[in-house]
């Protein structure tokens, strides 16, 4: 009886572990890690400084972007 209980408990533990791993991988695949592409009025692409990180003109206040000196 104890052997069958041990075997069943190991199978349940393995199933729970695999299920949590699958859910974790699915959530990681569907997470939105891209920065939003909603352009604000102050980020208009007709004026501003060229941000080499994003490849477009912006207000020059991107802390992770880099800008050339004129």
Kinemage of the C-alpha trace (Angstrom):
@kinemage 1
@onewidth
@group {chain A} dominant
@subgroup {mainchain}
@vectorlist {calphas} color= white
{ca unk a 1} P 0.000 0.000 0.000
{ca unk a 2} L 2.808 2.415 0.898
{ca unk a 3} L 4.610 1.758 -2.388
{ca unk a 4} L 1.548 2.597 -4.456
{ca unk a 5} L 0.943 5.771 -2.386
{ca unk a 6} L 4.556 6.853 -2.942
{ca unk a 7} L 4.268 6.171 -6.658
{ca unk a 8} L 1.014 8.126 -6.951
{ca unk a 9} L 2.365 11.051 -4.918
{ca unk a 10} L 5.474 11.255 -7.143
{ca unk a 11} L 3.319 11.214 -10.265
{ca unk a 12} L 1.088 13.991 -8.878
{ca unk a 13} L 4.123 16.061 -7.907
{ca unk a 14} L 5.627 15.627 -11.376
{ca unk a 15} L 2.316 16.589 -13.000
{ca unk a 16} L 2.023 19.721 -10.857
{ca unk a 17} L 5.629 20.689 -11.620
{ca unk a 18} L 5.137 20.257 -15.362
{ca unk a 19} L 1.850 22.185 -15.229
{ca unk a 20} L 3.430 25.143 -13.425
{ca unk a 21} L 6.315 25.158 -15.891
{ca unk a 22} L 3.901 25.156 -18.824
{ca unk a 23} L 1.857 28.019 -17.368
{ca unk a 24} L 5.039 29.989 -16.651
{ca unk a 25} L 6.295 29.519 -20.225
{ca unk a 26} L 2.922 30.487 -21.697
{ca unk a 27} L 2.758 33.653 -19.597
{ca unk a 28} L 6.309 34.565 -20.568
{ca unk a 29} L 5.531 34.061 -24.251
{ca unk a 30} L 2.451 36.265 -24.158
{ca unk a 31} L 3.858 39.046 -21.989
{ca unk a 32} L 4.089 42.419 -23.695
{ca unk a 33} L 7.682 43.525 -23.265
{ca unk a 34} L 7.755 45.923 -26.185
{ca unk a 35} L 7.621 49.577 -25.421
{ca unk a 36} L 4.347 51.237 -26.338
{ca unk a 37} L 4.205 52.754 -29.782
{ca unk a 38} L 1.702 55.448 -28.819
{ca unk a 39} L 3.310 58.671 -29.975
{ca unk a 40} L 2.562 61.762 -27.920
{ca unk a 41} L 2.300 65.261 -29.320
{ca unk a 42} L 5.711 66.199 -27.898
{ca unk a 43} L 7.204 63.168 -29.690
{ca unk a 44} L 6.046 64.306 -33.128
{ca unk a 45} L 8.245 62.941 -35.891
{ca unk a 46} L 8.507 66.226 -37.797
{ca unk a 47} L 10.666 67.987 -35.195
{ca unk a 48} L 13.058 66.902 -32.496
{ca unk a 49} L 16.361 65.163 -32.079
{ca unk a 50} L 17.240 61.888 -33.751
{ca unk a 51} L 17.217 59.057 -31.233
{ca unk a 52} L 19.598 56.325 -32.411
{ca unk a 53} L 18.027 53.720 -30.113
{ca unk a 54} L 14.514 54.046 -31.559
{ca unk a 55} L 15.509 55.269 -35.011
{ca unk a 56} L 13.154 58.242 -35.031
{ca unk a 57} L 12.915 61.842 -33.929
{ca unk a 58} L 11.709 62.603 -30.429
{ca unk a 59} L 11.848 65.255 -27.727
{ca unk a 60} L 15.368 64.263 -26.664
{ca unk a 61} L 14.386 63.039 -23.218
{ca unk a 62} L 14.807 59.265 -23.620
{ca unk a 63} L 17.087 58.157 -20.760
{ca unk a 64} L 18.203 55.032 -22.659
{ca unk a 65} L 18.565 56.625 -26.092
{ca unk a 66} L 21.601 58.410 -27.442
{ca unk a 67} L 21.710 61.588 -29.460
{ca unk a 68} L 24.349 63.201 -31.642
{ca unk a 69} L 25.638 66.669 -30.800
{ca unk a 70} L 25.013 69.210 -33.552
